[in-house]
Every structure is written in C-alpha cells, then in structure tokens.
Amino acid sequence: MLKNKLLILIIAIAASMQGQSQIPHLIKQGTATQLVVDNKPFLILGGELGNSSASAVSDIESIFPKLQKMGLNTVLVPAYWDLIEPTEGQFDFSLIDKTINQARENQLKVVFLWFGAWKNSMSCYAPLWFKQDYKKYPRAYTQSGKPLEIASSFSGNVLQADNKAFTELIKHIASVDGKDNTVIMIQIENEIGMLENARDYSKEANGLFEAQVPETLIKYLSKNKKTLHPWLLDKWRKAGFKTKGNWQEVFGNDVYTDEIFMAWSYSSYVEKLALSARSIHNIPLYVNAAMNSRGRKPGEYPSAGPLAHLIDIWQYGAPNIDLLAPDLYDKGFAGWVAQYKLHNNPLFIPEVKLTDNNGVQAFYAFGEHDAIGYCPFSIENGNDNPDAPTVKAYAKLKELTPLLTKIQGKGMSNGLLFDQENKERILRYDDLKIISRHFFTLPWDPRATNGSTWPEGGGIIIRLAKDEYIVAGSGIVIEFQKEGENKYTESKNLGEDGFVSQGGNESLKQNTWNGGSRAGIGTVDEISISPDGTFNYLRRLNGDQTHQGRHVRIGVDDFSILHVKLYEYK
C-alpha cells in the first residue's frame, strides 16, 4: 500500500513538472559546451547595449522593438549598481523589470551585466555613497601612493557592499523570472582589472604580496601541471617550479608576477559573488576581459582580468564562474577567438566592435569554435534594415541553429573567414581537399580590383556525410578536389561562361594527366531550414551560379545556405 502511494506521488510530481522549463544551464556535447534554454540548446544571436542605453525606461522601450527587427534573440543589458541602490540599503529594480518585460514583449532573452564595483577597471558605477566613504570603502593605490578611482579588491567592506547589492539583484531576478527564463546568464563585474600599475599597492595588498603564495594555489597548479596554459607553465618553469615562497619567489620578479597576484585577488573576490548567485538562482555565470593587445603590458591594459593566459589562476580562484569571455575591438578576430576556445573554456563573445563584418564573424565563430554566442557592442546603433548584413546573417544563423546545435562538438564543421590579406584556407575531409577563398579572388566583381577595401567574407562548412555538405555564409567561393588529383593547368582569366577571356597558345599548355578520380559537383541547392531541422528546397544552382560545376560560391552581398552533393569520376 505504501509503495503504491509513493508511486502515485512520484507520478503526480512528474506530471506537474511536465511542460515546465528547466532553468538555463550548460551541458557538454563532445568537445563543445552548449547553453540550454527552455529545454533545448540555444545559440545566442545577440548584441550588447551601450553603457548608458538601459539607464532610462524610455530608452528601453524604444530600443527593444528595434532589436527584435534586427533578428536578435538575446540582448546583453547593464544592471547599474548606482541606479539600483542610490541610497544605501534601499533598492530600486524598476529598470530591471522594464528590461525583462520589454524582452518578453519582443521575444528576446536577456543577459544582465553587473556593473558593480568595477566597470572597465574603474568604479564609475558604484553609488555615490560608496565612493564618498573612501575610508570605509578604500581605493587601490599606485606604486607611488596615488589613490585611484578603483575600489580595492582586498577590502572586506568593498566586497560586502558589492555582494549585498548583487545578491538583492539575483533575488529579484529569481522572484520575477524564476519560471519564465527570460534571463539566461549573468556577467559579474565588467572588464575587471588594474590600470596604471599591474597591481594594487595598498597596505593590505603589499602585505599579501610579500606573504607566502597560498598553499592551495600551488597544489592546484601542481595537480594540473600537464594542462596549464603554456604561458603560465613557462613562467613558473623559469622561476624554478618552486612550491613555497612569496609571489616573486614562486613566479619571478616582474610586472607579470604582479598580474598573477592580482588575478588571484580579483578571481577570489568574484567567486564570493558567484557563490551568492548560485545559492539563489543557479544560471550560468561568466566574466569578460579587455584584451592585452597592441604591445601593452599589465597596467597599460586592465591587468589581471580574465585573460586567456591567466585562465588557470581564474579557474582556481573562481571555480563557480563558467567561462572567460573576450571583448574584441582589435584586428585579427580569428586569432583572438582561438585564444579563448580552450579545452577548459568554451567560446562566448559578449562584446565585439559593431561593423558590417559582424555577420560573417558570427558564422566563423559558430562554425570553427562551437561558440555559445556572438554579440556586437552598442547594438542599438546598428542597422535594422532587412538588407543590412548582420540582419541577413542572423536570419540565416537562426535557420541553421537546429543543425548547428545537433553537430556541435562532433568535429563536423569548420568556419571560414577571409579578408584582403587572408584569402584562402584548405580543409580536408575523407580523401577530399576543400579549397576555400574570398569571393573577390574571382575577378568578376569590379570591387575586387578597383582598390576598395574588401569586406570580410566568411561562413560555415558542415560535413553531413561523405560527399554531402552544407555551405553557408557570405563572400566565399569553394572548390573540391580529390587528394592527389593532378589537375590540368587552369587559365588565369576565365570569363563567367567558363571560356578563356583572351585566346593564345600559351593558355592551352597542360600538365600530363596521371590518372585517379576527380571530385565533381553533383548538385547545389539553395535551401531554407525549418525549426525542426527539415531542409526546404528553394532553387537549383547548377549553371552559371557554380561556374558550370567548377565551384560553389556565395556573393559578398548575399547570405545563403547551400546543400551540396558531390560525386567522383575518372
């Protein structure tokens, strides 16, 4: 009888939970980490608002409908400490509520960015009552003794005040959104790090810098020695792999040791806020980093932030942070994102410079690195015209989402990204060589040769099966060859019809054919993809659009999804 009652209770509980969405969380699939929202994997096709764009109700009301028109599914929104707690102990969440309500009305998800003790290193979003009481809430100091507009991470009072406000924010989000899952992630602080000097020189900081490196940190590094970031491993090695001593004795006497010390401090601080969030509303948490670019040294950029070379220090100090995310404003997008897709860190791009190249960069990030999401900064200033590049790109990425989330982490995709300097990439699948290039390597568009700057071209190649591929993106051209295929010498100047542009005996010279199979393009179909992953035929592109079977291409002004089937012949 008791067993029957228990069974009935279990069935009743299960029935009551049917249809309820789980809280947003992360899962592993192969080598990828996926964000699960409303019970299914979710790719963030996002944008981050400018720093002041969510500080007034009227701005939020006017911006969010535009973001929906742009094709976003997620918006990253500041949560301002100074506006949430303008008077100590009194909290105002009206902007938070307006953000959540507007997001729901416009079918958007939200990632809140906690602008707490630090924003771009500085404490500019801390409330005035906090700033004025610098004795209770002390500042960081330079080596010369100058106080900075940067709260000290070594102060218990700073941590207590920051964490109290952050905790109230998380409680409020849980109370108004605990079942609806509009808020899917939280960023703790913003571009945390020290400026002017690589570390804080306050009395408290100096004392800890001269003290022994925590034994638990040394044990952590020793245990994970084989997988440490190469930079940290090399730095520790050069100092003799010491397991006792102060920070300079263990890591060496230079500005980068100062940075390691501060990374330990900042990460330990952030961990306290992360623990508070986990205990209340356990959704994914991340931190973002300003880049150590342009030859700058720690302190010339925000030293000790969650940078790739400091990932082991951050993961020791803040184990409840799910990922370290780069903010990208420098050239070399492909190189930067490669630094942050690591064996112990999934790629999420919460900020990237707003440009017409955002769409192809997003394709590359998802295709090459199984990214969780991509978000141009100051997105409200973007173009919401249906023909705008990012709008078209997000529309196609939204179609691709069921396929991408199915194959992430399984080694079935690659990303492509080309510009005027990096024009070609060769990939290999099975016995096939795939030669991918920028669309402007074809001479047919006058913009390719008139001296204008080439827009970036990029996309995704997905191997569905042997000799079957999805090619998607913009501004790319792809040829398929069998490995070892000995091709005839091609004329350099073929017209759109495939004929030689200008006759002459030199163009007819050929290499000797040594046999073997060749790869042929069987069919190229432009398709759309339904939310359930079904392919929908739009049109066949086997004539001029494939240069009579020579290649697959998508123009720089277009975003398309192509279903390609190959065959082989002798």
N, C-alpha and C positions, 0 to 999 in steps of 0.2 A: 504493500500500500504506500509506504513512504517513498519507495523507488518511483512509483507511478506519479506521485505528487511532484517529486523533483523533476521528473521528465517533463511533466506538464508545465512547470515553472520555466524550465530551460527553453521549451518551445515558445512559450509566451514572450519571454525576453527576446528571443531571436526574431520573433515576428514583429515585435515593437521596434526592433532596430532595422528591419528591412526598409530600404528607401532612405535611411539616414546616411549622410555623407560622413566619412571619416575625416578627422582633422588633417589639414595639409601636412605631408611628411615626405621624407626622402627614402628611396629604395635603390638597391643595386640591380643592374641588369648587365651581365657580362662585365665589361670594363667601364661601363657608364653608370653615373648616378642620375636618377630621374626624380623630378618633383611630381608628386601625386596630389592632384586637386580634384575634389568631387569624385573620388574613387577611380581616377584614371590618370595616366601620365600626361603631363602638361608642359608645353614649351612656352616660355614667357616671350611673347612678341610685344615688347614693352617700350616704354620711354620714361625718362625721369624728368620731373618738373624742375624748372629753375628754382633757385633758393627761396625766392620771395613769392612764388606763384601760388602757394596754398595758404597764404597768410591772411586772406580775406574771403569771406563767404561769396561775394560777388565774383571774384576771380575763379573760384572752384566751379561755380555754376556755369560760367561762360566757357571754361576750358574743357570740361569733361565731354560735352557733346562733340566737340571737335576731335578729341582723341578717339572717340568711337568711330567717327567718319574716317579717320586715318587708318583704321583697321587694327588698332592695338587691342590686345586682350588684357593688358596689365599696365598699371601706372604706378611709378615709384614717387612717393609723396613725403615731403618733410613733415616731421612731428616736432614742433618747436618747443623746447623747454620753457623759454621766456614767455610764450603765449599760453602755455598750458598751466604754468604755476607763476603768474605775475606777482602774486603775494605769497609769501612762504606759507605752505600748508593749505592753500586754497587753490583748487584745481578747476580748470575750465576746458572741457573736451568738445566744445561746440564745433571747432574746425575739424576735429577727428570724425564727429558724427556726420557733418556735412560731406566730408570726403567719402565716407562709407556709403551714404545714401545716394550720392551722385554716381558713385561707381556702380551700384546696383541698378540704377535707372538706365545706365549706359552700357550694361553688360560688360563691365570691367572688373578685374581683380586688382587688389591693392597690395603694395609692399610699402610699409612705413619705414622711414629713415629717422632714427632717433638722433636729432640734433641736440645732444645733451651737453656734457662737459666740454666736448671738443667738436669743432666743425672746421675741416681743413687746418688742423693743428690748434687753431685759436679757440678761445672760449667765448666766441661772439654771440652764441645763442643761449648762454647761461643767463638766468634772470638778473635784473639789476641788484636785487637784494643780496644775491650771491656774490656778484662782482664787487660790490661796495665793501663787504665784510671780508677784506683780504687777510685779516688776521686769523679769522676762523676758517676761511677757505683760501689757503695760501697759494701763491703762484710758483711756477717754475722759474728758475734763475739761470742766467748765462754764467759762463766761467768767470766773467768779470764782475759778477754780482748784480747785474741788471735784472729787475723783475720783469716778467713777460706777461702779455695778455693770454697766458696759458695756465690753466689750473694745474696744480701739481698732482700727478698720479700717485704720489707717495703719501698723500693726506687722507686719513680716515674720514675726516669731516667732508671732504670733497666727494669721496665715494658714497658716503651715507646720504648726502643730499641728492646727488645724481641718481642713485639707485632707488631712493624713495619715490622720486617723480616718475622714473621709468617703470617702477612696479605699479604705480597707480595707472599709468597708461596701459600696461598689459592687462591689468584687472578690468579696465573699462572695455578694451577690445574684446576680452573674453565674455563680458556680460552682454555686449550688444551684437557680437558676431560669432559667438561660440558655436552656433548651429549652422550659420549661413556660409561660412568660409569665404567671405569676401576678401579678408586679409590673409594672404598666403605665406608671407615671410616678413621678417623684421631685420633691419640693419641696425646694429648697435654702434653708436657714435658715427662720425663721418671723417674719413681720411685722417685718422688719428696719427700723431707723430710730433716730434720736437723740431723746432726751427731755430735758426741762428747758431745753436750748438747741437751736437749729436745727442747729448743727454742733459737732463736736469742737474744743476749744480746746487740745489737747495741743501740745507744742512742734513735733512733726512736722506736725501739721495746720496750725498757724499759718504755718509756713514755706511749705507748698504753697499755702495760700490767698493769700499775698502774691506768689507766683510767677506766671508767665505761664500763662494758660489753655492747655492742650495744643493745639498747632497742629493735631493730627489731629482733635480735637473740633470746632474751628472749621471745618475743611474739611468735616467730616461734616454739620454744621448748614447750612453754605452750600450744599452739594450737594443737601440735602433741604429747602431753604427752602420750597418750594411745598407740601410735605406736613407741615410741622411742626405739632405740636399748637398750636391758636390761642393758648393761654396763654403758651407759651414763645416763640412768634413775637412776640407783643405785648410781652413783657418785654424781649426782645432789641432790638426796634424802638425802644422808649422809651429804651434806653441808647445808641441811635445805630448799631445794627448794626455795632459795632466788631469787627474781626477780629484785634486784638492788644491785649494788656494783661492785668492780673491779673483775678481773678474779679469784683471790684467795678467795675473799669473796663469790662469787657465786658458785665456783666449788671445793673449798678446797685448802689447801697449800701442794701440792706435785708435782712430776715431770709429772704426768698425766694431771694436770691442765695446765702446760706449753705446753703439747702436744695439748690440746684442743685449746689453744690460737694460736698456730702455724697453726693448721688445719684451723682455721678461716682465718688466713693471706694467706696461700697458696691457699685455695679454692677461696677466693675473688680475688686473682691475676689471677688464671686460668680462672675465669669467664670472665675477660676482654678479654682474647684471644678467648674464646668460643663465645662471642658476636661478635667479629670481623669475625670469621669464619661463623657464622650463617647469617650475613648480606651479605656475598659474595657467599657462596656455602654451602647450608644447608644440609650437610650429617652428619651421626651420629658421635658423639664425645665421647671419653672416656679418663679416666686416669688410670694408673696402679700403683700397690703398691708392694713394697718389704715387705715381711712378718715379723710380730712381733713374731718370733719363738725362740726356744731354750732357753727360760727363760730370754731373753734380755729385757731391759727396754728402754723407749724412749730415743733416742740419741745413744744407743747401736745398735739399728736398725734405719732406716730413720724415725725419729719421725714426726708424723703429716701428713704422706702421706695418700692416700685414702684407709685407712684400714677399715675393717668391723665395728669395734667398734666406728669409727668416722663418719659413713655414714651420720648421721643427721647433723653434722657440715658441711660436704662437700656438702650435698644437699641444705642446707641453703645458703652457700657461693657461690656455683657454680650450680645454677638450670639449666643452659644450658648444663651441662655435662650429658650424657645419662646413663652412667654406670661406676661403680668402678670395676676394674678387678685385680685379684690376679696373681702375678708371683710366681710360685710354684717350689721350689727346695728341700723342706724338705720331710721327710717321712709323711705318713698319708694323702694321697691325698684325700680320701673320706671325712675326717674331714675338711680339708681346703676348699674344694669346697662348702660344706654345709654352711659355714660361709658367702659365697658370693651370694648364690641363696636366696634372701630375698624377702619379699613382695614388697619392693621398689627398688629392684636391680636384673636385670637379670644376669645370669652367662655367662661370656666370659673369656676364659683363653688365654691371649696373649703370655704368656711365661710359659713353663714347662720344666723341665730337660729332655734332649734328652736321651731316653733309649729304649730298646726293649719292654718295657711295655707301650709305648705311645698309641699303638693301642687299647688295652683293656681299658685304662683310658679314651680314647675318647668315646668309646662305653658307658661307665658308665656315663660320663658327659651328653651326649645327652639323654640317657635313663632315668636317675634318675632326672636330673635337667633342662631338656629342654634347654640345653646350646645353645648359639648363635654360638660358635666356640671353637676350640681347636688348639693350636699352639706350638709345641716343639721349643725350642730355639736352635740357631745355626744349623738350619735345613739343611744347605748346607753340613754339615758334616755327615748327615745321609746316610743310605744305600739305593741306588736306585735299588737294585736287585729286580726283581719281586717277589722273595720268602721272602723278608725282611718283618718282622711282620707289621711295620707301612704301608708299601706299600699295603700289603694284606688287612689290616684293612681299610685303606682309600678307597680302591676299593669297599669293601662291604658297607661302610657307604655312598658312593656315590650312590650305588644302593638303599639303604634304604631311601635316602633323601626325595623322594616324599611321602612315607608313614609317616616318622617322622614329616615332616612339616605339614602334614594333621592332625596328632593326638596330636601335642604338646599342652600343657596346658589343656588337657581334662582328665587327670588322667588315661590314658590308658596304660602307660608304666612305667617300673622300670628299673634301672640299677643294674648290678651285678659287684662286684669287690672283688676278693679273693687273698689271699697270704698264706704264710705258717702259719701265726698266725690267720688270719681271714678267716676261711674256709667255713662258712655256713651262709646262710640267708634264712629265711622263709617268704614268701609272702602269702597274702590271697586275693582271688578274688571270689566273689559269695560264694558258700559253699565249695570252693576248697582251699586246703593248698598246696602251691608250695614250695618244699624244694630244694634249690639250693646250690651247693657245688663246691669247686675247683675240677677240673678234677683229680688231683692227690690224692683225697680221695679214688679213685678207685686204687687198688693195682697193676694193670696190667702193668703200665709203670715203668721200673726199676728206673727212675729218681725220682719217688715218695718216694722211701725208701733208696736210696743209699747215703744220706747225702748231696746231692747237693741242692742249693737254688732253691726253686720253682719259676718259672716265675709267674707273676700275671696272673690270669685268670679273664675274665670279659665279659660282654655282655649286651644285652637288651632283656627284655620280653615285648611283646606288646599284649594286650588282644584285639583281633579283634571282638569277640563275645563270648557268653557263650560256653565254651568247645572248643574254637578255638584261637590259639596263634601263634605269630611269636617269635621264639627264635633265636638270632643271637649273634655272638661273637666268643670267643676262650677260651679254657681251662675251660669249665663248664660242670656240669652234673646236671640234674634236674629230680626230682620225683614229681608225682602228687598224692595227696590223698584227699579223701572227709573228711571234718571236722568230727571228732568223729569216724573216721574209726578205728576199732580195729584190727590192723594187727597181723598176726602171728609173733612170734619171728623169725627174719631172721638169718641165719648162717652168721658168720663174714667173712667166707672165701669161697666165691663162685668163680668158675672159669668163663672164658669167655663164656663157654657153659651153664652157669647157674646151674651147678651141684655143690654139695658140694665138696670142694677140697680134704678133708680127711674124711673118714667115722667115725662114732662113735655115740653111743646112745644119748649123750648129745646134739648133733646138731638137734635131732628130737623133742626136747621138744617144746611144743606150748602153747600159751595162749588160753583161751576159747573165741570162737567167739561169739560176742553179736549181730550179725546181722547188717543191714544197707547196704547202697550202697557203692560200691567201684568205684574208678576212674580207667578207663582203657585207654591205649594209642591206639587210633584207627589207625591213620596213621601219619607217619613222612616223609615229602617230603623235600628234599633239592631243593631250588628254586633260581632263579635269579629274579630281579625286573627291569622292563623296566623304562625308564624315565617318562612314563605316569602313572606309578604305577601298571602296569599289572604284575601279578605273572607268571613266566615261569617255568614249571616243569623240573627238571634236573634228579632226581632219587628218588626212594623209599628206605627208610632206616628202614625197619621194623624188620629185623632179628638180627644178631649179633650186628649191629650198635645201637640198642636200648636195648641190653641185653635181647632180646626176650620179649620186651614190659615192661621192668622194669623201664626204664628211657630214657631220651633224653640227648644226650651228643655231645660235640664238643671238639676235642682234642686240646692240648696246641700248636700244630704246625700248626693248621688249623684256618681259619676264614670262617664261613659258615652262611647262612641264612636258617632256617628250618621253615616249615609250619606244625604246629602240630594240629591234631584234636583228641579230647578226646571223650570218651563215658562213660556211667556208667552201672554197672551191679550188680546183687545180687546173 
